[in-house]
Amino acid sequence: MRLDKIIARSRVVDLRSLTLAGALAELLDVAIAKFPDLRRDSLLKGLLARESTMTTYLGLGVALPHVRVKTSRRYVLAIGRSVTGIRHEGAQGDERVHLIVMLLAGEKARDYLQVLASIARQVREQELVDSLVQAPDLDTLYERMVGGFGGIRPVQAQQNRVNRLMFREAEILARGAGCSAILVFGDTFIGGIQPGALPSKLKMILVTRNPIEPSEDDREFAETIQVRSFSNQRLAQLRSAILVALTRGVIAFTDRVCCVGGIMGSNQFDTLVVVDIEREFQSFLTGSASDLLPGDVKPEVLERVIAIATELAVEGREGRPVGSLFVVGDTDKVLGLTKPLVLNPFFGYKEEDRNILNPFMDETVKEFSSIDGAFIIRGDGVVESAGALIQAATYNFALPSGLGSRHAAAAAISVAAECIALVVSSSTGQVALFRRGVMMPLTENKRSGT
């Protein structure tokens, strides 16, 4: 859904309170002004209770308090700005909260975690946050918030002669090769690609590392796939993007796709590639895209785990590489083939609070990534445990030379159970996915560039 559709000018306010409880009370006052069925006291109690169990501070001076509520509305969003700043237990040192985005979600809102994650991605952009906090008045703040959440900020791709020629040739090549879609690598252009910049009658899929909420009436791109990459090489996101497209059902195992892109940030298309998906993935799949994704694993869960694994490969922790192992799907069988190395840090938390789709889980997972052992994740995204030792048999697969025990454990569990395992290498930063004992690198080896 478009986030700008749930923002109302009447629920954008300047906060007077210097405490979190007081600020939340102010936001609830403007929320219940239009929806009198909402109970202020019980909502305030619920919001503060969530803060006591898991912080909603995102960083950059932004907090995202949220709670489910009985209401006919799917979502109610209220936004408060504090120029002075509000103390928040989740903030570090002298950091203050200057922007509070409060989300009230109806109990029947099925995409609650996805909407929460979308909001969190938007307000983690320093440029947008600064523009909101520094807005001269609330009308300007509202307009900037709507613009930011509406996804209208990317600059237009430079329409020079070479770019027009390259894209025209991509269309000709796609038709001639019988391609089902054109993959456009948007990070070629600084700021992304503005809707309407690349008109085409063919099905187009945008690949980008930037979080984008496409407009509901934007028909230029049939799908937007967010894939992060630490490499500036041409089409570095290709394999991960195709994997995500397969799991979403956007393309089929028997399809061909035409890819057009260039060096990230160069503002210049310079590469055309036709990918025969069956040939590219023939060692990995046994006949159809359905073989890739275990039956109980949701596509969005696999995408989120890939994103976190890639972020760990890019950022590490405290400047150092961190090796990690994630096992997704067939949890009952997987748990029977593991034993805990440490006390389970996720024990006792509500499933919603420990779901990998919850944006507040990102930092938690990254912090626990330093623990030896694997994360065990259900197909619906709920993290069952961390620090698990894999005890599956290690003889029904063949690994490339030079890989260690973490890769061997990932291969073994992917054979023993109907699951997917993802590994982040501590030595090379490479992210690899395992299915039925077969390894597929999703990112290149930092050391060798392969």
C-alpha positions in Angstrom: 0.0 0.0 0.0 1.1 3.6 -0.5 2.2 5.0 2.9 1.2 8.5 2.0 -2.4 7.4 1.9 -2.5 6.9 5.7 -1.0 10.4 6.5 -3.4 13.2 7.5 -2.4 16.8 8.0 -4.6 17.0 11.2 -2.4 14.3 12.7 1.0 16.1 12.2 1.8 18.2 15.3 4.7 19.9 17.1 5.2 18.3 20.5 5.3 20.2 23.7 6.2 17.4 26.1 9.8 16.5 27.0 9.0 12.9 28.0 8.0 10.0 25.8 4.9 9.3 27.8 3.7 12.9 27.4 4.5 12.9 23.7 2.6 9.7 23.1 -0.4 11.2 25.0 -0.3 14.2 22.7 -0.3 12.0 19.6 -3.1 9.9 20.9 -5.1 13.1 21.5 -5.0 14.0 17.8 -5.6 10.4 16.8 -8.8 10.0 18.8 -10.1 13.4 17.8 -11.4 11.8 14.6 -11.7 8.2 15.8 -13.6 8.4 19.2 -13.8 4.6 19.4 -10.1 4.5 20.3 -9.5 4.4 24.0 -6.7 6.8 24.9 -5.6 5.3 28.3 -5.5 1.7 27.2 -3.6 2.7 24.0 -1.1 4.7 26.0 -0.6 1.8 28.4 0.0 -0.6 25.5 2.5 1.7 23.8 4.5 2.2 27.0 4.4 -1.6 27.7 5.9 -2.3 24.3 8.6 0.2 25.0 9.5 -1.6 28.2 10.0 -4.9 26.4 11.5 -3.8 23.1 12.6 -0.3 22.2 11.0 1.4 19.2 13.9 3.8 18.7 15.3 3.6 15.1 18.2 5.9 15.3 18.7 9.3 13.6 16.5 10.9 16.3 13.4 8.9 15.2 11.1 6.6 17.2 8.4 4.4 15.7 6.0 3.4 18.6 3.3 1.0 17.4 0.5 -1.1 18.8 -2.5 -3.2 17.5 -5.9 -1.9 18.4 -9.6 -2.7 17.9 -10.7 -0.3 15.3 -12.5 -0.3 12.0 -9.6 1.5 10.4 -6.6 -0.6 9.2 -4.1 2.0 10.2 -4.0 5.4 12.0 -0.7 7.3 11.7 0.2 10.3 13.9 3.5 12.2 13.6 5.0 14.5 16.1 8.1 16.7 15.9 10.1 17.9 18.8 12.7 20.7 18.1 14.0 20.5 21.7 14.2 16.7 21.7 12.8 14.0 23.9 14.7 11.6 26.1 14.3 7.9 25.0 15.7 4.9 26.8 16.7 3.3 23.4 18.8 6.3 22.4 22.5 6.3 23.1 24.4 8.9 25.1 22.9 12.4 24.7 20.9 11.5 21.7 17.4 12.9 21.7 14.2 11.9 19.7 13.1 14.7 17.4 10.6 12.8 15.3 7.9 10.3 16.6 5.9 8.3 14.0 3.1 6.5 15.9 1.3 3.7 14.1 -1.9 2.2 15.4 -2.9 -0.9 13.5 -6.2 -2.6 13.4 -6.3 -6.2 14.5 -7.4 -7.4 11.1 -4.5 -5.6 9.2 -2.7 -8.6 7.8 0.2 -6.6 6.3 1.0 -4.9 9.6 4.7 -5.9 9.8 5.3 -5.1 6.1 3.8 -1.6 6.6 5.9 -1.1 9.8 9.0 -2.2 7.9 8.2 0.2 5.0 7.9 3.2 7.4 11.1 2.2 9.2 13.0 2.1 6.0 11.8 5.5 4.9 12.7 7.3 8.2 16.1 5.7 8.3 17.2 8.1 5.5 19.2 10.9 7.0 18.2 13.4 4.2 14.5 12.8 4.7 14.7 13.0 8.5 16.7 16.2 8.5 14.2 17.8 6.0 11.3 16.9 8.3 12.9 18.1 11.6 14.1 21.3 10.0 10.8 22.1 8.1 9.8 25.8 8.7 6.2 24.9 9.6 3.9 21.9 9.9 2.4 22.3 6.4 5.9 22.0 4.9 6.6 19.0 7.2 3.4 17.3 6.0 4.2 17.9 2.4 7.7 16.6 2.8 6.5 13.5 4.6 3.9 12.8 1.9 6.5 13.3 -0.7 9.0 11.0 1.0 6.5 8.3 1.8 5.0 8.5 -1.7 8.3 7.7 -3.3 8.5 10.7 -5.5 12.0 11.8 -4.5 14.3 9.8 -6.9 15.8 12.0 -9.6 15.2 11.3 -13.3 17.6 9.1 -15.2 19.7 11.3 -17.5 18.1 10.9 -20.9 21.2 11.4 -23.0 21.7 9.8 -26.4 23.6 6.7 -25.2 21.0 5.9 -22.5 18.1 6.2 -25.0 20.0 4.0 -27.5 20.9 1.4 -24.9 17.4 1.1 -23.7 16.0 0.9 -27.2 18.4 -1.9 -28.0 17.4 -3.6 -24.8 13.8 -3.7 -26.0 14.9 -5.0 -29.4 17.1 -7.7 -27.9 14.4 -8.7 -25.4 11.9 -9.2 -28.2 14.3 -11.0 -30.4 15.5 -13.4 -27.7 11.9 -14.1 -26.5 12.5 -12.5 -23.1 9.6 -12.3 -20.7 10.8 -9.2 -19.0 13.5 -6.5 -18.8 15.4 -6.1 -15.6 16.4 -2.4 -15.1 19.2 -1.9 -12.6 18.2 1.5 -11.1 21.3 2.1 -9.0 23.1 2.9 -12.3 21.6 6.4 -11.7 22.2 8.4 -8.6 18.9 8.7 -6.8 17.2 6.1 -8.9 14.8 6.3 -11.8 11.8 8.6 -11.9 8.5 7.0 -13.1 8.1 7.7 -16.8 11.8 8.0 -17.6 11.9 4.6 -19.4 8.6 4.0 -21.2 8.2 0.5 -22.7 5.4 -1.8 -23.7 7.4 -4.8 -22.3 7.2 -6.0 -18.8 9.8 -4.3 -16.7 11.2 -5.1 -13.3 13.2 -2.5 -11.3 16.2 -3.7 -9.3 17.5 -1.3 -6.7 19.1 -1.2 -3.3 17.0 1.8 -2.2 13.8 1.2 -0.3 10.9 2.3 -2.6 7.2 2.2 -2.1 5.9 2.4 -5.7 2.9 4.4 -6.5 -0.3 2.4 -6.8 -1.1 4.0 -10.2 2.5 3.6 -11.5 2.4 0.9 -14.2 5.9 1.4 -15.6 7.5 -1.3 -13.5 5.5 -4.5 -12.9 7.6 -5.2 -9.8 10.3 -3.5 -7.7 13.0 -5.8 -6.1 15.2 -4.4 -3.4 18.6 -6.0 -3.4 21.6 -4.5 -1.6 25.1 -4.9 -3.0 28.5 -3.9 -1.7 30.0 -4.1 -5.1 30.1 -1.4 -7.8 30.5 -4.0 -10.6 27.9 -4.0 -13.4 24.8 -6.0 -12.6 26.2 -7.1 -9.2 22.7 -7.7 -7.9 21.7 -9.9 -10.8 21.6 -13.4 -9.2 19.9 -12.2 -6.0 17.3 -10.3 -8.0 16.5 -13.3 -10.2 16.2 -15.4 -7.1 13.7 -13.0 -5.5 11.8 -12.7 -8.7 11.5 -16.5 -8.9 10.2 -16.9 -5.4 7.7 -14.1 -5.9 6.4 -15.8 -9.1 7.2 -12.7 -11.2 9.3 -14.8 -13.6 9.3 -18.5 -14.3 12.1 -21.1 -14.3 11.8 -21.5 -18.1 11.9 -17.7 -18.9 14.7 -15.6 -20.3 15.2 -12.0 -19.1 17.0 -9.1 -20.6 19.1 -7.0 -18.1 20.2 -3.4 -18.7 22.4 -1.5 -16.3 25.8 0.0 -15.7 28.3 0.8 -13.0 26.5 2.0 -9.9 26.2 5.8 -9.7 27.6 6.3 -13.2 24.4 7.6 -14.7 25.1 5.7 -17.8 23.7 2.4 -19.2 26.6 0.4 -20.6 25.7 -3.3 -20.3 23.0 -5.6 -21.9 22.8 -9.2 -20.8 20.3 -11.9 -21.7 19.9 -14.5 -18.9 18.4 -18.0 -19.6 17.2 -18.7 -16.1 17.0 -22.5 -16.5 20.6 -22.6 -17.7 21.8 -20.2 -14.9 20.1 -22.2 -12.2 20.2 -25.7 -13.6 22.6 -27.0 -10.9 20.4 -25.5 -8.3 16.8 -26.4 -9.3 15.4 -29.7 -10.4 12.7 -28.5 -12.7 10.7 -25.5 -11.5 10.9 -22.4 -9.4 8.7 -24.2 -6.8 11.7 -26.4 -6.0 13.6 -23.4 -4.8 11.2 -22.3 -2.0 10.2 -24.8 0.7 6.4 -25.1 1.0 6.2 -23.4 4.4 8.5 -20.5 3.6 7.0 -17.2 2.6 8.8 -15.3 -0.2 9.0 -12.1 1.9 10.7 -14.0 4.7 13.4 -15.3 2.5 13.9 -11.8 1.0 14.3 -10.3 4.5 16.8 -12.9 5.6 18.8 -12.3 2.4 18.7 -8.6 3.1 20.0 -9.0 6.7 22.7 -11.5 5.6 23.8 -9.0 2.9 23.9 -6.1 5.4 26.0 -8.2 7.8 28.4 -8.9 4.9 28.5 -5.2 4.0 28.7 -3.7 7.5 29.9 -6.4 9.8 29.7 -5.4 13.5 31.9 -2.7 14.9 34.0 -2.7 11.7 34.8 -6.4 11.8 33.4 -9.2 9.5 30.9 -11.4 11.2 30.1 -15.0 10.0 26.5 -16.1 10.4 24.2 -19.0 9.5 20.4 -18.7 9.0 18.2 -21.8 8.6 14.7 -21.0 7.2 11.8 -23.5 7.1 10.8 -27.0 8.2 11.5 -25.8 11.8 10.2 -28.9 13.7 12.6 -31.2 11.8 15.5 -28.6 12.0 15.1 -28.2 15.7 15.4 -32.0 16.1 18.8 -31.8 14.3 20.2 -29.0 16.5 21.2 -28.4 20.1 21.6 -25.0 21.9 25.0 -23.7 22.5 23.7 -20.8 24.6 20.4 -20.0 26.4 17.9 -19.0 23.7 17.8 -15.2 23.6 14.4 -15.2 21.9 12.6 -17.4 24.4 9.5 -15.9 26.0 9.0 -13.1 23.5 5.7 -12.7 21.6 5.9 -14.1 18.0 5.2 -10.7 16.5 8.1 -9.2 18.4 10.5 -11.9 17.2 9.4 -12.0 13.6 12.2 -11.3 11.1 9.7 -9.0 9.2 9.5 -6.7 12.2 12.0 -3.9 11.5 13.0 -3.7 15.1 14.4 -7.2 14.8 17.2 -6.1 12.4 19.6 -4.8 15.1 18.7 -7.6 17.5 19.6 -10.3 14.9 22.8 -8.4 14.0 23.8 -8.2 17.7 23.2 -11.9 18.2 25.0 -12.8 15.0 28.3 -12.8 16.9 27.1 -15.8 18.9 28.4 -19.1 17.5 25.7 -21.3 15.9 22.7 -20.8 13.7 19.5 -18.8 13.7 16.5 -21.1 13.3 13.7 -19.2 11.6 10.2 -20.5 10.8 8.8 -20.1 7.3 6.5 -17.3 8.5 9.4 -15.3 9.8 9.3 -16.1 13.5 12.8 -16.6 15.0 12.8 -19.7 17.1 16.3 -19.6 18.4 19.9 -18.4 18.0 23.2 -20.0 18.8 22.0 -23.5 17.6 24.6 -26.2 16.8 23.7 -28.1 13.6 24.0 -31.9 14.0 23.0 -33.2 10.6 25.0 -35.8 8.7 27.7 -34.2 6.5 28.2 -36.8 3.7 25.3 -36.3 1.2 26.8 -33.3 -0.6 29.9 -31.9 -2.1 31.4 -28.5 -1.3 33.9 -26.4 -3.2 37.3 -26.5 -1.6 38.3 -23.9 1.0 34.9 -23.7 2.7 34.7 -24.2 6.5 32.4 -25.8 9.1 29.7 -23.1 8.8 29.2 -23.9 5.1 29.3 -27.6 5.8 26.6 -27.3 8.4 24.4 -25.2 6.0 24.8 -27.8 3.3 24.0 -30.7 5.7 20.9 -29.2 7.2 19.6 -28.2 3.7 19.8 -31.9 2.7 18.4 -33.3 6.0 15.4 -31.0 6.1 13.1 -29.2 3.7 14.7 -25.8 4.4 17.0 -23.1 3.0 20.3 -22.1 4.7 22.1 -18.9 4.2 25.7 -18.3 5.2 27.7 -15.2 5.6 31.5 -15.9 5.4 33.5 -14.2 8.1 36.7 -14.4 6.0 35.4 -13.3 2.5 32.1 -11.6 3.2 30.4 -13.7 0.6 26.8 -14.6 1.1 25.8 -18.1 -0.1 22.4 -19.9 -0.2 22.1 -23.7 0.2 19.2 -25.8 -1.0 19.3 -29.6 -1.0 23.1 -29.5 -0.4 23.7 -27.3 -3.5 25.5 -23.9 -2.9 24.6 -20.8 -4.9 26.7 -17.6 -4.2 24.4 -14.6 -4.0 27.3 -12.1 -3.7 30.9 -12.2 -4.9 33.9 -13.1 -2.8 35.3 -9.8 -1.6 38.8 -11.1 -1.7 38.8 -12.7 -5.2 36.0 -10.6 -6.7 34.2 -13.7 -7.9 
